[in-house]
Amino acid sequence: MHTGMLWFDDSQTELKVKIQKAVDYYHKKYGRTPDLCLVHPSMLKDEKYKEEKITVRPYRPVLPGHIWIGIEDKN
């Protein structure tokens, strides 16, 4: 993913709730449903995370509390 939407949420809610809010906003704003979410590894707490329609991956350049969400490049 080269472009996407950066979402900030440092609340104490579960990661899946944060991601769902970001997905809903992204869909409303851009009219497409994202399929890739990149988060700081510390947000995953050493567990693999996969939603039904979105892949969540650790990516160290994303700061804690931030979610980088968008469409995965298929190249």
C-alpha positions as CSV (number, residue, x, y, z in Angstrom):
1,M,0.0,0.0,0.0
2,H,1.5,3.3,-1.1
3,T,-1.3,5.5,-0.2
4,G,-4.0,5.2,2.4
5,M,-5.7,7.0,5.3
6,L,-3.9,7.6,8.6
7,W,-6.3,7.2,11.6
8,F,-5.4,8.1,15.2
9,D,-7.1,6.5,18.2
10,D,-5.3,6.3,21.5
11,S,-8.3,5.3,23.5
12,Q,-8.4,2.1,25.6
13,T,-10.9,0.4,23.3
14,E,-10.1,-2.9,21.6
15,L,-8.0,-2.8,18.4
16,K,-10.8,-4.4,16.4
17,V,-13.2,-1.6,17.4
18,K,-10.7,1.0,16.4
19,I,-10.1,-0.7,13.1
20,Q,-13.9,-1.0,12.4
21,K,-14.3,2.8,13.1
22,A,-11.5,3.5,10.6
23,V,-13.0,1.1,8.0
24,D,-16.4,2.8,8.4
25,Y,-15.0,6.3,8.0
26,Y,-12.8,5.2,5.0
27,H,-15.8,3.7,3.3
28,K,-18.0,6.7,3.9
29,K,-15.2,9.2,2.7
30,Y,-13.8,7.3,-0.3
31,G,-16.7,5.0,-1.3
32,R,-14.4,1.9,-1.2
33,T,-13.9,-0.7,1.5
34,P,-10.2,-1.0,2.6
35,D,-8.6,-4.4,2.7
36,L,-5.3,-3.7,4.5
37,C,-4.5,-2.2,7.9
38,L,-1.0,-1.5,9.1
39,V,-0.4,-0.9,12.8
40,H,2.6,-0.6,15.1
41,P,3.7,-4.1,16.3
42,S,3.1,-3.1,19.9
43,M,-0.6,-2.7,19.2
44,L,-0.9,-6.4,18.2
45,K,0.4,-7.7,21.5
46,D,2.2,-10.7,20.0
47,E,-1.0,-12.1,18.4
48,K,-1.9,-12.6,14.8
49,Y,-4.9,-10.5,13.8
50,K,-7.2,-11.1,10.9
51,E,-10.6,-9.7,10.3
52,E,-12.9,-11.3,7.8
53,K,-12.5,-8.6,5.1
54,I,-9.3,-6.8,6.2
55,T,-5.8,-8.0,6.8
56,V,-4.0,-6.4,9.8
57,R,-0.2,-6.4,9.7
58,P,2.5,-5.0,12.0
59,Y,4.5,-2.2,10.4
60,R,7.1,-0.5,12.6
61,P,7.1,3.0,10.9
62,V,3.4,3.5,11.9
63,L,3.4,5.2,15.3
64,P,1.6,3.6,18.3
65,G,-2.0,4.7,18.4
66,H,-2.2,5.2,14.6
67,I,-3.8,3.0,12.0
68,W,-2.8,3.2,8.3
69,I,-5.7,1.8,6.3
70,G,-6.3,1.5,2.6
71,I,-6.3,-0.8,-0.4
72,E,-3.4,-3.3,-0.8
73,D,-1.4,-3.0,-4.0
74,K,-1.7,-6.2,-6.0
75,N,1.5,-5.7,-8.1
